[in-house]
Structures are given as structure tokens and as C-alpha cells.
Amino acid sequence: MNTLDQKVIEMGEEIFRLYGLDNLSAKIISTLYFEPHELSMEEIAESTGYSLSSISLKMGPLENVWGVKRIKKAGSRKAYFYVEKNMSNIMIELFMKACEIESRLTEKYLPPIIEEYREKAVDEYEIERLSILENYCSQLEGFKQLLEVMIELLPEIQSNVARENK
């Protein structure tokens, strides 16, 4: 990898660490994002300087949350990986997955907890706790609505960006 490519990867690593990724995960995402073609796990290990087993351990979570795509090529037993090159789509997908998981857990656990607090809250602490839980549910609903608006606006924004880049 030449010096200029290395600078690009390092910049990407720093950016992806801002989103809470550990060093290796940030390096993998940065490597895949700025690589025009899919890479095998061996190529990712060589490019990042980490072992194949370390790369392998990180790929599952990166596939589940960060939109890393696993590709099988005809005639090859290797797995190849690719990241979409549209940051807006990646971030929307990331937020949607997180919101979906959070909503599922919230819907599973909070209604009976809130109901029990409503029945049993007698002191100021319990009443405040109930208020926090109810506000949390409302805020999560608001976030879902925000995501829906973002998704609706995304094609227009991407079109404007594409025009500006011409």
C-alpha cells in the first residue's frame, strides 16, 4: 500500500472510531470502504497487518451492524467482503438496525415495567423513574419518525450531492 493510500485508510480509521468502533474494526471498515473492489479475508488481514483469526472474529459484527457484505465467487471457497460506497446509505442502515433492535427490546420489556411503576409508584424517586421510562418510549418513537423523514429525503439529498460532484 502506498503512502497516499495509507493516509486515506488512517483518516477513515479515525472517522470510524468516532462511531464507537474499536481500532481493528475501524481499520477493516476503512480498508473496505476506500477499496474499489471486494477483498478476501486474507487480503484484509494482509492490508491491516492483523491475523486472519482476528479479522475473522470482527467480520460477523461488522456484517450485522455496519453493512459489510459477504460475497461468494463461483469456483472459489474464499469469502470476499465489500462495503457500499454511499455513506448516507450506510449511516441510515446503521441507525435503522440500531433503532429496530432497541424498539424490539423496548417493546418486549418496558410495557410491563411501566405498568408496574404506574401501579406501585408512591415516592418521588419512583414517580421520576416512571417519567423517565415514559419519556424514553416517546423519544424512541420520535427517533423512528426522524429516521422515516431522513429516508424519504435521502434520494433528493443524494441527487443534489451528485449534481454538485459533476
C-alpha positions in Angstrom: 0.0 0.0 0.0 1.5 3.4 -1.0 1.8 6.3 1.4 -1.2 8.2 -0.1 -3.5 5.1 0.3 -2.2 4.7 3.9 -3.2 8.3 4.7 -6.7 7.7 3.3 -7.1 4.5 5.4 -5.8 6.2 8.6 -8.2 9.1 8.1 -11.1 6.6 7.7 -10.0 4.7 10.8 -10.1 7.9 12.8 -13.6 8.7 11.4 -15.0 5.3 12.1 -13.6 5.2 15.6 -15.8 8.3 16.3 -18.7 6.0 15.8 -17.5 3.8 18.6 -15.6 1.2 16.6 -12.5 -0.4 18.1 -9.2 0.1 16.3 -9.3 -3.1 14.3 -13.0 -2.8 13.3 -12.4 0.8 12.2 -9.3 -0.3 10.2 -11.4 -3.0 8.5 -14.3 -0.7 7.6 -11.9 2.0 6.4 -10.0 -0.5 4.2 -13.2 -1.9 2.7 -14.8 1.5 2.2 -11.9 3.0 0.3 -11.2 -0.2 -1.7 -12.9 -0.1 -5.1 -13.3 -3.9 -5.2 -14.2 -6.7 -2.7 -11.4 -8.1 -0.7 -10.9 -11.6 0.7 -10.4 -12.1 4.4 -6.7 -12.9 3.6 -6.3 -9.6 1.7 -7.9 -7.7 4.6 -5.5 -9.4 7.0 -2.5 -8.5 4.9 -3.7 -4.9 4.3 -4.4 -4.3 8.0 -1.5 -6.2 9.4 -3.7 -8.3 11.7 -4.0 -12.1 11.9 -6.6 -13.9 9.9 -8.3 -15.1 13.1 -8.5 -11.5 14.4 -10.1 -10.4 11.2 -12.5 -13.4 11.2 -13.7 -12.5 14.7 -14.6 -9.0 13.7 -16.3 -9.7 10.4 -19.6 -11.1 11.9 -20.4 -8.0 13.9 -19.4 -5.8 11.0 -21.7 -7.6 8.7 -24.6 -7.4 11.2 -24.3 -3.8 12.0 -22.1 -1.9 9.6 -23.4 -3.3 6.3 -20.3 -5.3 5.3 -21.5 -7.6 2.5 -20.1 -11.2 2.2 -19.7 -12.3 -1.3 -19.1 -15.8 -2.7 -17.3 -16.1 -6.1 -18.0 -19.0 -8.3 -15.2 -21.6 -8.2 -13.7 -20.1 -5.0 -14.1 -21.3 -1.4 -12.9 -17.9 -0.1 -15.3 -15.3 1.3 -15.0 -11.8 -0.1 -16.2 -8.7 1.6 -17.4 -5.3 0.3 -18.8 -2.2 1.8 -21.3 0.1 -0.1 -19.6 3.3 -1.1 -22.5 5.6 -0.2 -22.0 6.9 3.4 -25.6 8.2 3.6 -27.0 4.7 3.0 -24.5 3.1 5.4 -25.5 5.6 8.2 -29.2 5.2 7.6 -28.9 1.4 7.6 -26.9 1.6 10.8 -29.4 3.8 12.5 -32.3 1.7 11.3 -30.8 -1.5 12.6 -30.0 0.0 16.0 -33.5 1.6 16.2 -35.1 -1.7 15.2 -33.2 -3.7 17.9 -33.8 -1.1 20.5 -37.5 -0.9 19.6 -37.9 -4.7 19.8 -36.2 -4.8 23.3 -38.2 -1.8 24.5 -41.5 -3.3 23.3 -40.6 -6.6 25.0 -39.6 -5.3 28.4 -40.9 -1.8 29.1 -44.7 -2.1 29.0 -45.0 -4.4 32.0 -42.3 -2.4 33.8 -44.1 0.9 33.2 -47.4 -0.6 34.2 -45.9 -1.9 37.4 -44.4 1.5 38.2 -47.8 3.1 37.5 -49.4 0.8 40.0 -46.8 1.0 42.7 -45.0 4.3 42.4 -45.5 6.1 45.7 -42.5 8.2 46.4 -40.8 10.9 44.4 -38.0 8.6 43.2 -40.4 6.0 41.7 -42.5 8.7 40.0 -39.4 10.3 38.5 -38.3 6.8 37.3 -41.7 6.3 35.7 -41.5 9.6 34.0 -38.0 8.8 32.6 -39.3 5.5 31.2 -42.3 7.1 29.6 -40.1 9.8 28.1 -37.7 7.2 26.8 -40.5 5.5 24.9 -41.7 8.8 23.5 -38.2 9.8 22.4 -37.7 6.4 20.7 -40.9 6.9 18.8 -39.7 10.4 17.8 -36.4 9.0 16.6 -38.2 6.4 14.5 -40.2 9.3 12.9 -37.0 11.2 12.3 -35.5 8.2 10.5 -38.5 7.9 8.3 -38.2 11.5 7.3 -34.5 11.0 6.6 -35.2 8.0 4.5 -37.8 10.0 2.5 -35.4 12.9 1.9 -32.4 10.7 1.1 -33.0 10.4 -2.7 -33.3 14.1 -3.1 -30.2 14.8 -1.0 -28.2 12.2 -2.9 -29.4 13.7 -6.2 -28.2 17.2 -5.1 -24.9 15.8 -4.0 -24.4 14.0 -7.3 -25.2 17.2 -9.2 -22.6 19.1 -7.1 -20.0 16.5 -7.8 -20.3 16.8 -11.6 
